[in-house]
Amino acid sequence: MNEKCSPEQMRWFNEARLGIYVHYGLYSLLGRGEWTMYSERIPAKEYAQLADQFRPAPRCAEEWVEAACAAGAKYMVLTTRHHEGFCLFDSKYSDFTSARHGAKRDIVREYVDAARKAGLHVGLYYSLLDWRFPGYFEPEKYPDSYQALVKQAHDQVRELMTGYGRIEVLEYDGGWDARLAGKRPEWSKFWRARELNAMVRELQPGIIINDRSGEDEDIETPEQVIRGGKQRMTESCMCIGDSCAWGYTRFNPNWKTPVQLVQNLIQAAQVGGNYLLNIGPMPNGSVRAEEQERLQAIGNWLKRNEEAIRNSRRCALIGASEPGTVDLNLQGPWTQKGNVGYWCIYRWPGRQATAIRIGTPVRRVSLLATGEEFPFHWDERTKRLVISGLPALPPDPCCSVLKVEFEAEPIRTEEEDLSAWLNG
Ligand code: FHN
């Protein structure tokens, strides 16, 4: 049994548009990002000593959930085990876990309970690769270690799929080979991913699985870019700070602004995808202020403009996009629901806004956040829509959304003679 999710099973995910990713592990204690063990070549035994210092604050999972809710996210994805191999769950197949060291707690359980209680959909991340296994790096030289690694992955994924109730998203990572030489079918073979995913679907019917095991499955997960998918829906994941730092990075100077983050979310919606925005909790598991503030700002904007984002789809008008690309118009992109287009204006044009190549008559134009209506004129011959009487200054500093109600689904007209507009 290896059937992908049906559109019906994907519905909640497609409606959500915003999720929160949490990267938390032993690396968080070091404050230099989640790749520290490997990039500093810290020997496994030495690194393992961190496990006894792992003492997350009692309410840390609740804090992550609160931050996600403040942002208006509808689901979360937690790193149950990153490449360092330290499990945030109790595992029969490893001693290197938060349940046996430090605070001796099953953080995955705390997270799942807190997320569910808040009504969020629950996602788990699992890294197939584990740097502690020489067989990952040199499978032919250390075949037993390689076999043990693959067995560990199958066993632990089974544990995660059976021990925590309903899991709605499984995000694999680390499916690539250490020499970066193989292609995706080879990764799949390396991990026996078809078999693994068949088991997951058997245990968790309706679960949404990403494509990083080497098998395509339900969603693509581009990193640090917003992209639409040609075959599958995309979930674009991104850091709030620098792009190399998913785990807590103490000195992380390039925080994205709330405006950038809101625009990224809109862009993800514009291409019919989701935005999975990452936080890297501090050593004690708390969410750092820089991230909290930004999540709150997204949530504030979303409260006023949710209708343009959730359950929206690609719009054919200029500023919407073709699958796989993002195209922009001068002011900002459109999203759509039925006969309604949402013009998400980043660069406020002043008292008058003009949209071109509008092939569908317009009925009404208003500001989504307040419902205030504006006069407009749609010219059937030129296909220009001119909206007037707008405030001189942007009503929303992040992005102001004009709700444009059309008589039918909005279509973009073609311009057969590209110079025709010059004569009016
Ligand atoms: O190597 C990881 C990285 O640390 C981080 O977890 C991201 C998140 O999607 N994934 C990997 C790189 O593709």
Residues whose N, C-alpha, C, O or C-beta is under 5 A from the ligand:
A	BS01	FHN	E34 D173 W246
